[in-house]
Amino acid sequence: ADGTLARTGGRVVKNVAGYALHRLACGSRGGLAVILEASLKLLPAPETRVALVFGASAAEIADGARWAVFPRLEPAVLTVVRGVPVGALPVAAPTAPFTVFVGLEDDAPWVAEQEAACVRALGEPDARLEGDPAAALWQSLTDLEDSSPVRLTFATADNTPEALSPLLDLAPDVPVVLHAPAGRLHAFAAPAQTAAVIAALAPPHFELVGVAGTESPEPIVAPQAAVLALRARIRSALDPAGTLALGPRWERGGF
C-alpha cells in the first residue's frame, strides 16, 4: 500500500518456501495490495467432459444417502437450480422442482466410472451432453448468479445438495442456485423474504458473504473475535495507513 514492489510465489509446481502471500493478496480483493502482474499455470484440457442433467424433488434433495458418493467422485460441477430461468441453457430443464447438473471431466475411463456411479445413485439422467456442449452448459451455470439483480450469497462447508435442506420448508418458493463443490449458494429472495432466508441459513452451516440489490442486514458477516484480530494484524502490517481500505462493509466481512 506504500508503493513498494514485491513478488511472491514460485515458478515451480511445488513451492513451499515462505508464506503464500500471493494467495492472501488475491483473497483480499484489492484490500491489501494492488496486483500489477500475474503468471498463470495452464493445464491441458481434459480428455473427456460429460454433463448429466437430473430432475429432483425436495425429498430427493434432502436425502443425504443419494449424495454420499459425490464427495469421493469430486465432480467438476454439482449445481442445483430451483426457480431460476434456465431457458438460455443449452439443454431443456426437467419439470421437477429442482434441476441437478453434474459435470465430470478427466480421462475417458475415469469419467465413465464416475458416470456409472452417478447413475447408480440418481438413476438415468434426463439429458446428457459431452464435449463442447457440456463445457458451454457449465459456463451457463456460472452465469446464473446474475439472473436477478437482487441476490443473497452464502458460503457453506457442506458440499452436497443436501445443504439446501433448511430452505426446503421455510422458503419453498425462493429461487436458488447452489454450486455444491464450491460451497456457494445464491438465493434470489424478495425483500420481504430476506430476513427469513438469512435466519434459515444461519451459522455454523452457512455464512452470509454477499448482498446485492437489497438492503443488507448489519453486519453482513459476524466473524469470530480471533479472526477479526488476525485481520486487523494483517491490515496493520501490509496497509498501516489504511490506503486501500474498502469501507465499513469490507471491514466487517473481508479484508
C-alpha positions in Angstrom: 0.0 0.0 0.0 3.0 2.4 0.3 4.1 1.7 -3.3 6.7 -1.0 -2.5 7.0 -3.5 -5.3 7.0 -7.1 -4.2 6.9 -10.5 -5.8 5.5 -13.7 -4.3 5.0 -17.2 -5.5 7.3 -19.6 -7.4 7.8 -20.8 -10.9 7.9 -24.5 -10.0 4.9 -26.8 -9.5 5.7 -27.3 -5.8 6.9 -24.3 -3.8 6.9 -24.3 0.0 9.4 -21.5 0.5 8.0 -18.7 2.7 4.4 -17.6 3.0 1.9 -17.8 0.1 1.3 -14.0 0.1 0.0 -14.1 -3.5 -3.0 -16.1 -2.2 -3.5 -13.7 0.6 -3.4 -10.7 -1.9 -5.8 -12.4 -4.3 -8.2 -13.2 -1.5 -8.2 -9.7 -0.2 -9.8 -8.4 -3.5 -7.6 -5.3 -3.5 -7.8 -4.7 0.2 -4.1 -5.4 0.9 -2.3 -4.7 -2.3 -2.7 -3.8 -6.0 -1.9 -6.7 -8.2 0.0 -5.4 -11.3 1.2 -8.7 -12.9 0.3 -12.4 -12.6 1.8 -15.5 -14.0 -0.7 -18.3 -14.5 -0.1 -22.0 -14.8 -2.1 -23.7 -17.6 -3.0 -27.4 -17.8 -4.1 -29.4 -20.8 -7.8 -29.6 -21.3 -9.4 -32.8 -20.0 -9.7 -35.6 -22.5 -13.4 -36.1 -21.8 -16.2 -33.8 -20.5 -19.7 -35.1 -19.7 -22.6 -33.2 -18.3 -25.6 -35.0 -16.8 -29.0 -33.3 -16.0 -31.4 -34.7 -13.4 -34.8 -33.6 -12.1 -35.2 -33.9 -8.3 -37.9 -33.4 -5.8 -37.5 -31.7 -2.4 -37.4 -35.1 -0.7 -34.6 -36.3 -3.0 -32.6 -33.1 -2.4 -32.8 -33.7 1.4 -31.9 -37.3 1.2 -28.2 -37.4 2.2 -27.8 -41.0 1.1 -28.3 -40.0 -2.5 -25.4 -37.6 -2.5 -23.0 -39.6 -0.3 -20.9 -40.8 -3.2 -20.2 -37.3 -4.7 -17.5 -36.0 -2.4 -15.5 -39.1 -3.3 -16.1 -38.6 -7.0 -15.1 -35.0 -6.9 -17.2 -33.8 -9.8 -16.2 -30.7 -11.6 -19.8 -29.5 -11.4 -22.6 -30.3 -9.0 -25.1 -27.5 -9.3 -28.7 -27.4 -8.1 -31.1 -24.9 -9.5 -34.7 -24.0 -8.4 -36.9 -21.3 -9.7 -34.2 -19.6 -11.8 -35.0 -19.2 -15.5 -32.9 -21.8 -17.4 -34.3 -21.2 -20.8 -31.0 -19.8 -22.0 -29.2 -23.1 -21.1 -28.2 -25.3 -24.0 -30.4 -28.1 -22.6 -34.1 -28.5 -21.7 -34.5 -28.5 -17.9 -36.6 -31.2 -16.3 -40.0 -30.4 -15.0 -39.2 -31.4 -11.4 -38.9 -28.6 -8.7 -35.1 -28.9 -8.7 -32.7 -29.4 -11.6 -29.3 -31.0 -10.7 -26.4 -30.6 -13.1 -23.4 -33.0 -12.7 -20.2 -32.2 -14.6 -17.4 -34.8 -15.0 -14.0 -34.3 -16.6 -10.8 -36.4 -16.8 -9.5 -39.2 -18.9 -12.3 -41.3 -20.6 -12.1 -44.4 -18.3 -12.4 -42.4 -15.1 -15.3 -40.3 -16.5 -17.1 -43.5 -17.5 -16.6 -44.8 -14.0 -17.9 -41.6 -12.4 -20.9 -41.5 -14.7 -21.8 -45.1 -13.8 -21.6 -44.1 -10.1 -23.9 -41.1 -10.7 -26.5 -43.3 -12.5 -26.4 -45.8 -9.7 -27.1 -43.0 -7.1 -29.5 -40.9 -9.1 -31.0 -43.0 -11.8 -30.9 -42.3 -15.6 -30.3 -38.6 -16.4 -33.0 -36.5 -18.2 -30.3 -35.3 -20.5 -26.6 -35.9 -21.3 -24.1 -33.7 -23.0 -20.5 -34.4 -24.0 -17.5 -32.3 -25.1 -18.0 -28.6 -26.1 -21.8 -28.6 -25.3 -21.0 -29.8 -21.8 -18.4 -27.0 -21.3 -20.9 -24.5 -22.6 -23.5 -25.7 -20.2 -21.1 -25.3 -17.3 -20.4 -21.7 -18.3 -24.1 -21.0 -18.4 -24.4 -22.3 -14.9 -21.8 -19.9 -13.6 -23.7 -17.0 -15.2 -27.0 -17.9 -13.3 -25.9 -15.8 -10.3 -26.5 -12.7 -12.4 -30.0 -13.8 -13.4 -31.5 -11.4 -10.9 -30.3 -8.0 -9.6 -31.4 -9.0 -6.1 -29.2 -11.7 -4.6 -28.1 -13.1 -1.2 -24.8 -15.1 -1.4 -23.9 -17.6 1.3 -20.8 -19.8 1.8 -21.0 -23.3 3.4 -18.7 -26.2 4.1 -21.4 -28.6 3.2 -20.6 -29.7 -0.3 -23.7 -31.8 -1.4 -27.2 -30.7 -2.4 -28.4 -31.8 1.0 -27.1 -28.4 2.2 -30.4 -26.9 0.8 -32.5 -28.7 3.4 -33.0 -25.6 5.7 -34.7 -23.8 2.8 -37.0 -26.6 1.6 -39.9 -26.0 4.0 -39.3 -22.4 5.2 -38.8 -20.8 1.8 -40.1 -23.3 -0.8 -40.6 -20.6 -3.4 -37.3 -18.8 -3.2 -35.2 -19.3 -6.4 -31.8 -20.7 -5.6 -28.5 -21.7 -7.3 -26.2 -24.0 -5.2 -22.7 -24.8 -6.5 -22.1 -27.6 -4.1 -18.4 -28.4 -4.6 -17.6 -24.7 -4.1 -19.9 -24.3 -1.1 -21.6 -21.3 -2.7 -25.3 -20.6 -2.5 -27.1 -17.8 -4.3 -30.7 -17.1 -3.1 -32.8 -14.7 -5.0 -35.2 -13.7 -2.2 -37.7 -10.9 -2.4 -37.1 -8.1 0.2 -39.9 -9.4 2.4 -38.3 -12.9 2.4 -34.7 -11.8 3.1 -34.9 -12.0 6.9 -36.5 -15.5 6.8 -33.9 -16.8 4.4 -31.0 -15.4 6.4 -32.5 -16.9 9.6 -32.9 -20.3 7.9 -29.3 -20.3 6.6 -27.7 -19.4 9.9 -24.1 -20.2 11.1 -22.4 -22.6 11.6 -23.7 -24.2 8.4 -24.0 -21.1 6.3 -22.3 -17.7 6.3 -23.8 -14.7 4.5 -21.0 -13.3 2.4 -22.6 -11.0 -0.1 -25.8 -8.9 -0.7 -26.8 -7.3 -4.0 -29.8 -5.2 -4.9 -31.4 -5.0 -1.5 -30.7 -3.6 2.0 -28.2 -5.7 3.8 -28.5 -6.7 7.4 -25.9 -5.5 9.9 -23.4 -6.9 10.0 -23.1 -8.9 6.7 -20.8 -11.4 8.4 -20.0 -11.9 12.0 -16.6 -13.5 12.2 -15.2 -14.8 15.4 -13.1 -12.4 17.5 -9.9 -14.3 16.8 -10.5 -13.9 13.0 -11.1 -10.2 13.4 -8.0 -9.8 15.4 -5.9 -11.7 12.8 -7.4 -9.5 10.0 -6.5 -6.4 12.0 -2.9 -7.5 12.4 -2.6 -8.3 8.7 -4.1 -5.0 7.7 -1.8 -3.2 10.1 1.3 -4.9 8.7 0.5 -4.5 5.0 -1.6 -1.3 4.9 -0.8 0.6 8.1 -2.2 3.9 6.8 -5.4 2.4 5.6 -4.7 3.5 2.0 -6.5 0.6 0.4 -9.4 0.4 2.9 -12.6 -0.5 1.1 -15.2 0.9 3.6 -17.2 -0.4 6.6 -18.7 -3.4 4.8 -15.2 -4.7 3.9 -14.0 -4.1 7.4 -16.8 -6.4 8.7 -16.9 -9.0 6.0 -13.5 -9.1 4.4 -10.0 -7.5 4.5 
